[in-house]
Amino acid sequence: MRYILLVCVVMVWPAPLWGAETCVWSTWSGVASAVLRSAPEWTSLQKKQDLDRSQLDAAGVGPAARAEAQYLAGAPLTREGEAEVRYEWTLERGGKREARQRLAQTQLHLTQAGLETRRSELLRNLAITADRWQQIAHEQDILDETVATYRALIRQFGERAALSPEQDVTLAVFKLARDETLLKSGQLRVESEGFRSQLAYLTGCDSFKLPQEHSKERSAWPEFSNQISQQTSALKRQQEAHLAHARALLDQETVQTIADLAIGPVARWSLDEGSSKPAFGVTASLPIGASQQKATLQVAQAAFALTEVESSLEDRKRAADYARWLSQYRTAVEVLRQGFAETAVKDKHEKMEQLFLAGRVSASLIIEAHRQMYEHLVSRHQIEWKAMEAYWNLRYLTGQIQEADL
C-alpha cells in the first residue's frame, strides 16, 4: 500500500514554474506549495481551461449568414440567360444560443471541479507521504544506533589478542546481526528514494532538501462523525458539475429538434436578346422532418438517465468509503492507545545501549533486544500509518484538507 502512494501522488495547481526557487523547505506545507505550483501535468490542465473559455465565447455566436448566386445561360451564341442572387439569415428558434452557452459554462465548471478534486487528491497523498517519511526517519535513527552498537562491540572483540571459541562465535553472530541491520537500513533508503524521485518529478527539482524536524508523536486523535458530510467535498462538487453538464447537453439536444427559419431577399434577372427583366422578392425555408435530431435527442436522454444513476451510485460509494475509512481509523487508534508510545521505545533503547556497551548483557540478549525494539517500532508505525491513511482520506472525503494542514 505504501508504494501505491508513489503512483497516486500526482496532479496540480496552478502554473508550471518548474520548482521552488530554492528547493529547500522547512515545512511540509512548503513542499505542498511547491508541488501545487510546479507539477508538470498542470500545463495540459491549464490549456483545457483555456479551451473551455474559448468554447464559452464561441457559444454566443449565432449561425453565419448565407449568400448564393447562380447564372443559367441559354443556347450557345445567344444572348439569353437567367441570373439569381439571394441572401439568407438563419433565425435560431427555441433558445438554442442560450442552450449552447449553458452547455459551455457547465463544461468549464466541470473542468474546474475536476482540477479542484485533483488538487485535494494531491494534498491527501502528499500528507500520507509526509507521515511515512517521518516514520522512515525515526526507524533509520534506531537502525543507525543499533549498527553503531554492533560496531563498537565488534571493535572490542577485535582489540583482544586472542578469542576463545565462544567469543569467536559471538563475534560472528554480532557481524551477522550488523549486516542484517544494514539490510533493513538499505530497505528504508530504497523506500525513501522512491519518495524523493516522485517529489523531484512533481517539484521539478533535481536536488532538494526536505524538512528535517520530526513532528511530535500524535497523542490526540480527533473524532469523526458517523455519517459523511459532503457539502464541502470537492468530489461532491465535481459530481454536481458532471450532472449539470449532462442536463445542459440534454437541453441543447432538445432545442435542436426545433427547426431554424432561414429568410432573406432574393433578386432575379432574365436576359432576352439584350434586355433585362429584374424581379425581387423574399425567400424563406424551414426544414421538414427531424428524424436525425430526434435520434440524437434519444441518445442524450439515455446519457442523462445514466448520469443520474451514476451520480446516485457515487453518493453511495463515497458513503461506503467513508464508513470503511472510519472503521479503519477508529480501530487503529484504539490499538495505538493500548501500545507503548514511540518515545517510550526510544528511552528503553538508550538505557539498553549503556548496558550493552558495558558488557553486562549476553550477546544473544543484545541481538534479541535490538530486534524486538525495532520490530516493535515497525509494528507501531504500521498501525500508526493505517490510522493516518484513514485520517487523511476522511478529511479528503469531507473536503477538510488544506495546504496548511501538512
C-alpha positions as CSV (number, residue, x, y, z in Angstrom):
1,M,0.0,0.0,0.0
2,R,2.9,2.3,0.8
3,Y,4.2,2.0,-2.7
4,I,0.8,2.8,-4.3
5,L,1.2,6.2,-2.9
6,L,4.1,6.8,-5.2
7,V,1.8,6.4,-8.1
8,C,-1.1,8.4,-6.6
9,V,0.9,11.5,-5.7
10,V,0.2,13.4,-8.9
11,M,-1.6,16.4,-10.4
12,V,-1.6,20.1,-9.7
13,W,-2.2,23.8,-9.1
14,P,-1.6,26.4,-10.6
15,A,1.1,27.1,-13.3
16,P,4.2,25.1,-14.3
17,L,7.0,27.2,-12.9
18,W,9.1,24.0,-12.5
19,G,10.2,24.0,-8.9
20,A,10.5,26.2,-5.9
21,E,13.1,28.9,-6.1
22,T,15.5,27.3,-3.6
23,C,14.2,23.7,-3.5
24,V,14.7,23.8,0.3
25,W,11.7,23.5,2.5
26,S,11.5,23.8,6.3
27,T,7.9,22.5,6.5
28,W,5.8,20.0,4.6
29,S,3.2,22.7,3.8
30,G,6.1,24.4,1.9
31,V,6.6,21.2,0.0
32,A,2.9,21.2,-0.8
33,S,3.0,24.7,-2.1
34,A,5.9,23.9,-4.4
35,V,4.2,20.8,-5.7
36,L,0.9,22.6,-6.3
37,R,2.7,25.3,-8.1
38,S,5.1,23.2,-10.2
39,A,3.5,19.9,-11.1
40,P,4.2,19.4,-14.9
41,E,0.7,18.0,-15.5
42,W,-0.7,21.4,-14.9
43,T,0.2,22.6,-18.4
44,S,-2.3,20.4,-20.1
45,L,-4.9,21.1,-17.5
46,Q,-4.5,24.9,-17.9
47,K,-4.9,24.5,-21.6
48,K,-8.1,22.6,-21.0
49,Q,-9.5,25.5,-19.1
50,D,-8.4,27.9,-21.8
51,L,-10.2,25.7,-24.4
52,D,-13.4,25.7,-22.3
53,R,-13.3,29.5,-22.0
54,S,-12.9,29.8,-25.8
55,Q,-15.8,27.5,-26.3
56,L,-17.9,29.6,-24.0
57,D,-17.1,32.7,-26.1
58,A,-17.9,30.8,-29.3
59,A,-21.2,29.6,-27.9
60,G,-22.7,33.1,-28.1
61,V,-22.0,33.4,-31.8
62,G,-25.0,32.6,-34.0
63,P,-25.1,30.9,-37.4
64,A,-23.4,32.8,-40.2
65,A,-25.5,34.5,-42.9
66,R,-25.5,32.8,-46.3
67,A,-25.2,34.3,-49.8
68,E,-26.0,32.4,-53.0
69,A,-25.7,33.3,-56.7
70,Q,-26.3,31.4,-59.9
71,Y,-26.4,32.1,-63.7
72,L,-28.0,30.0,-66.3
73,A,-27.0,30.6,-69.9
74,G,-29.3,29.9,-72.9
75,A,-28.3,28.2,-76.1
76,P,-24.8,28.9,-77.4
77,L,-24.3,32.2,-79.4
78,T,-27.5,33.7,-78.0
79,R,-28.0,36.5,-75.5
80,E,-30.5,34.6,-73.4
81,G,-30.0,33.6,-69.7
82,E,-31.1,34.0,-66.2
83,A,-29.2,35.2,-63.0
84,E,-30.3,35.0,-59.4
85,V,-28.8,36.3,-56.2
86,R,-30.1,35.6,-52.7
87,Y,-29.0,36.4,-49.1
88,E,-30.3,34.5,-46.1
89,W,-30.2,34.8,-42.4
90,T,-30.8,31.9,-40.1
91,L,-33.1,32.7,-37.2
92,E,-32.4,30.3,-34.4
93,R,-35.6,29.2,-32.6
94,G,-36.2,27.6,-29.2
95,G,-33.4,29.3,-27.3
96,K,-30.5,27.5,-29.0
97,R,-27.9,30.1,-28.3
98,E,-28.7,30.2,-24.6
99,A,-28.6,26.3,-24.5
100,R,-25.1,26.4,-26.1
101,Q,-23.9,28.9,-23.7
102,R,-25.2,26.9,-20.7
103,L,-23.5,23.8,-22.0
104,A,-20.2,25.6,-22.5
105,Q,-20.5,27.1,-19.0
106,T,-21.2,23.8,-17.4
107,Q,-18.2,22.3,-19.2
108,L,-15.9,25.0,-17.8
109,H,-17.4,24.3,-14.3
110,L,-16.8,20.6,-14.8
111,T,-13.1,21.2,-15.7
112,Q,-12.6,23.5,-12.7
113,A,-14.3,21.0,-10.4
114,G,-12.0,18.3,-11.7
115,L,-8.9,20.4,-11.0
116,E,-10.1,21.1,-7.5
117,T,-10.6,17.3,-6.9
118,R,-7.1,16.5,-8.2
119,R,-5.7,19.2,-6.0
120,S,-7.3,17.6,-3.0
121,E,-6.1,14.2,-4.1
122,L,-2.5,15.5,-4.3
123,L,-2.7,17.1,-0.8
124,R,-4.1,13.9,0.7
125,N,-1.4,11.7,-0.9
126,L,1.4,14.2,0.0
127,A,0.1,14.3,3.6
128,I,0.3,10.5,3.8
129,T,3.7,10.5,2.2
130,A,4.9,13.1,4.8
131,D,3.8,10.9,7.7
132,R,5.6,7.9,6.2
133,W,8.7,9.9,5.5
134,Q,9.0,10.9,9.2
135,Q,8.4,7.3,10.2
136,I,11.3,6.3,8.0
137,A,13.5,8.9,9.7
138,H,12.6,7.5,13.2
139,E,13.3,3.9,12.1
140,Q,16.5,4.9,10.5
141,D,17.7,6.6,13.7
142,I,17.1,3.3,15.6
143,L,18.9,1.3,13.0
144,D,21.9,3.7,13.0
145,E,22.2,3.5,16.7
146,T,21.9,-0.3,16.5
147,V,24.7,-0.5,13.9
148,A,26.9,1.8,16.0
149,T,26.4,-0.6,19.0
150,Y,27.3,-3.7,17.0
151,R,30.4,-2.0,15.5
152,A,31.5,-0.9,19.0
153,L,31.1,-4.5,20.3
154,I,32.9,-5.9,17.2
155,R,35.7,-3.5,17.7
156,Q,36.0,-4.6,21.4
157,F,36.4,-8.2,20.3
158,G,38.8,-7.2,17.6
159,E,41.1,-5.5,20.1
160,R,41.7,-8.7,22.0
161,A,44.8,-10.6,21.4
162,A,43.0,-14.0,21.2
163,L,39.4,-15.2,21.3
164,S,38.0,-18.3,22.8
165,P,35.8,-20.5,20.6
166,E,32.7,-19.0,22.4
167,Q,34.0,-15.5,21.8
168,D,34.8,-16.3,18.2
169,V,31.2,-17.4,17.6
170,T,29.9,-14.4,19.5
171,L,31.9,-12.1,17.2
172,A,30.5,-13.9,14.1
173,V,26.9,-13.5,15.4
174,F,27.5,-9.8,16.0
175,K,28.7,-9.4,12.4
176,L,25.6,-11.2,11.1
177,A,23.4,-9.0,13.2
178,R,25.2,-5.9,11.9
179,D,24.7,-7.0,8.3
180,E,21.0,-7.8,8.9
181,T,20.6,-4.3,10.4
182,L,22.4,-2.7,7.4
183,L,20.0,-4.6,5.0
184,K,17.0,-3.2,6.9
185,S,18.6,0.3,6.6
186,G,19.0,-0.3,2.9
187,Q,15.3,-1.1,2.6
188,L,14.4,2.2,4.2
189,R,16.7,4.0,1.8
190,V,15.1,2.4,-1.2
191,E,11.7,3.4,0.1
192,S,12.8,7.0,0.8
193,E,14.5,7.3,-2.6
194,G,11.2,6.3,-4.2
195,F,9.5,9.2,-2.4
196,R,12.3,11.6,-3.4
197,S,12.1,10.6,-7.1
198,Q,8.4,11.3,-7.1
199,L,8.8,14.6,-5.4
200,A,11.5,15.6,-7.8
201,Y,9.1,14.9,-10.7
202,L,6.4,17.0,-9.1
203,T,8.5,19.9,-8.0
204,G,11.0,20.0,-10.9
205,C,13.9,20.0,-8.5
206,D,16.8,17.7,-9.3
207,S,18.1,18.0,-5.8
208,F,16.2,19.4,-2.8
209,K,16.1,19.4,1.0
210,L,13.1,18.1,2.8
211,P,12.0,19.3,6.3
212,Q,14.4,17.9,8.9
213,E,12.4,18.5,12.0
214,H,10.5,15.5,13.2
215,S,6.8,16.0,14.1
216,K,5.8,15.3,17.7
217,E,4.2,11.9,18.3
218,R,0.5,12.3,17.9
219,S,-1.2,11.9,21.3
220,A,-4.7,13.3,20.4
221,W,-6.8,11.7,17.6
222,P,-9.8,13.8,16.5
223,E,-13.2,12.2,16.3
224,F,-15.2,12.0,13.1
225,S,-19.0,11.9,12.6
226,N,-20.6,8.5,11.9
227,Q,-22.2,10.0,8.8
228,I,-20.4,11.7,5.9
229,S,-21.0,15.3,5.3
230,Q,-20.2,16.1,1.6
231,Q,-21.2,19.7,1.4
232,T,-17.7,21.0,1.2
233,S,-16.2,18.0,-0.7
234,A,-14.5,18.6,-4.0
235,L,-15.7,15.2,-5.1
236,K,-19.3,16.2,-4.5
237,R,-18.9,19.5,-6.4
238,Q,-17.4,17.5,-9.3
239,Q,-20.3,15.1,-9.3
240,E,-22.8,18.0,-9.3
241,A,-20.9,19.7,-12.1
242,H,-21.0,16.5,-14.1
243,L,-24.7,16.2,-13.6
244,A,-25.3,19.8,-14.6
245,H,-23.3,19.3,-17.7
246,A,-25.3,16.2,-18.7
247,R,-28.5,18.2,-18.1
248,A,-27.2,21.1,-20.3
249,L,-26.3,18.6,-23.0
250,L,-29.9,17.2,-22.9
251,D,-31.4,20.7,-23.0
252,Q,-29.3,21.5,-26.1
253,E,-30.3,18.4,-27.9
254,T,-33.9,19.1,-27.0
255,V,-33.9,22.5,-28.6
256,Q,-32.1,21.1,-31.6
257,T,-35.3,19.3,-32.6
258,I,-36.8,22.7,-33.3
259,A,-36.2,23.7,-36.9
260,D,-34.5,27.0,-37.6
261,L,-36.0,29.5,-40.1
262,A,-33.9,30.9,-42.9
263,I,-35.1,34.1,-44.5
264,G,-33.8,36.8,-46.8
265,P,-34.1,38.9,-50.0
266,V,-33.8,37.4,-53.5
267,A,-33.2,39.1,-56.9
268,R,-33.6,37.5,-60.3
269,W,-32.7,38.9,-63.8
270,S,-33.9,37.4,-67.0
271,L,-31.9,38.2,-70.1
272,D,-33.6,38.0,-73.5
273,E,-32.0,39.5,-76.7
274,G,-30.1,42.1,-74.6
275,S,-33.0,43.2,-72.5
276,S,-33.0,42.6,-68.7
277,K,-36.1,41.9,-66.7
278,P,-35.4,42.2,-62.9
279,A,-37.6,40.6,-60.2
280,F,-37.3,40.9,-56.5
281,G,-38.8,39.0,-53.6
282,V,-38.3,37.3,-50.3
283,T,-37.2,33.7,-49.7
284,A,-37.8,31.6,-46.6
285,S,-37.0,28.0,-45.8
286,L,-37.9,25.7,-42.9
287,P,-36.6,22.1,-42.7
288,I,-39.3,19.4,-42.7
289,G,-38.7,16.2,-40.7
290,A,-36.2,15.9,-37.9
291,S,-35.6,12.2,-37.6
292,Q,-31.8,12.7,-37.1
293,Q,-32.4,15.3,-34.4
294,K,-34.9,13.0,-32.6
295,A,-32.5,10.1,-32.7
296,T,-29.8,12.4,-31.2
297,L,-32.2,13.5,-28.5
298,Q,-32.9,9.9,-27.5
299,V,-29.2,9.3,-27.1
300,A,-28.9,12.5,-24.9
301,Q,-31.9,11.4,-22.8
302,A,-30.3,8.0,-22.3
303,A,-27.0,9.6,-21.4
304,F,-28.6,11.9,-18.9
305,A,-30.5,9.0,-17.3
306,L,-27.2,7.1,-17.0
307,T,-25.5,10.1,-15.4
308,E,-28.3,10.4,-12.8
309,V,-27.9,6.7,-11.9
310,E,-24.1,7.0,-11.8
311,S,-24.4,10.1,-9.6
312,S,-26.6,8.2,-7.1
313,L,-24.1,5.4,-7.1
314,E,-21.2,7.9,-6.4
315,D,-23.1,9.1,-3.3
316,R,-23.4,5.5,-2.1
317,K,-19.8,4.7,-2.9
318,R,-18.5,7.8,-1.0
319,A,-20.6,6.9,1.9
320,A,-19.3,3.3,1.8
321,D,-15.7,4.6,1.5
322,Y,-16.2,6.9,4.4
323,A,-17.6,4.1,6.6
324,R,-14.6,1.9,5.7
325,W,-12.0,4.6,6.4
326,L,-13.8,5.5,9.6
327,S,-13.7,1.9,10.8
328,Q,-10.0,1.6,10.0
329,Y,-9.3,4.9,11.7
330,R,-11.1,4.0,14.9
331,T,-9.7,0.5,15.1
332,A,-6.1,1.7,14.5
333,V,-6.4,4.5,17.1
334,E,-7.8,2.1,19.7
335,V,-4.8,-0.2,19.1
336,L,-2.3,2.7,19.4
337,R,-3.8,3.8,22.7
338,Q,-3.1,0.3,24.1
339,G,0.5,0.0,22.9
340,F,3.8,1.6,24.1
341,A,4.4,5.1,22.8
342,E,7.3,5.6,20.4
343,T,9.1,7.9,22.9
344,A,9.0,5.0,25.4
345,V,10.7,2.7,23.0
346,K,13.5,5.2,22.4
347,D,14.0,5.7,26.2
348,K,14.3,1.9,26.7
349,H,16.7,1.7,23.8
350,E,19.0,4.3,25.2
351,K,19.2,2.6,28.6
352,M,19.9,-0.8,27.0
353,E,22.7,0.7,24.9
354,Q,24.5,1.7,28.0
355,L,24.2,-1.9,29.4
356,F,25.3,-3.4,26.1
357,L,28.4,-1.3,25.8
358,A,29.4,-2.0,29.4
359,G,29.4,-5.7,28.6
360,R,26.8,-6.6,31.3
361,V,24.5,-8.3,28.9
362,S,25.0,-11.5,26.9
363,A,25.4,-11.4,23.1
364,S,22.1,-13.3,22.4
365,L,20.2,-10.9,24.6
366,I,21.8,-7.9,22.9
367,I,20.8,-9.1,19.5
368,E,17.3,-10.2,20.5
369,A,16.7,-6.9,22.4
370,H,17.6,-4.8,19.4
371,R,15.5,-6.9,17.1
372,Q,12.5,-6.8,19.4
373,M,12.8,-3.0,19.8
374,Y,13.0,-2.4,16.1
375,E,10.1,-4.8,15.3
376,H,8.0,-3.1,18.0
377,L,8.7,0.3,16.4
378,V,7.9,-1.0,12.9
379,S,4.7,-2.7,14.1
380,R,3.6,0.5,15.8
381,H,4.4,2.5,12.7
382,Q,2.3,0.2,10.6
383,I,-0.7,0.7,12.8
384,E,0.0,4.5,13.0
385,W,0.3,4.6,9.3
386,K,-3.1,2.9,8.9
387,A,-4.6,5.5,11.3
388,M,-3.0,8.4,9.4
389,E,-4.0,6.9,6.0
390,A,-7.6,6.7,7.2
391,Y,-7.4,10.2,8.8
392,W,-6.3,11.9,5.6
393,N,-8.9,10.0,3.5
394,L,-11.7,11.0,5.9
395,R,-10.6,14.6,5.6
396,Y,-10.4,14.3,1.8
397,L,-13.9,12.8,1.5
398,T,-15.4,15.6,3.6
399,G,-13.5,18.4,1.9
400,Q,-11.5,19.3,5.0
401,I,-7.9,19.1,3.7
402,Q,-5.9,22.2,3.1
403,E,-2.3,23.1,2.2
404,A,-1.6,24.4,5.7
405,D,-2.7,21.0,7.3
406,L,0.6,19.3,6.3
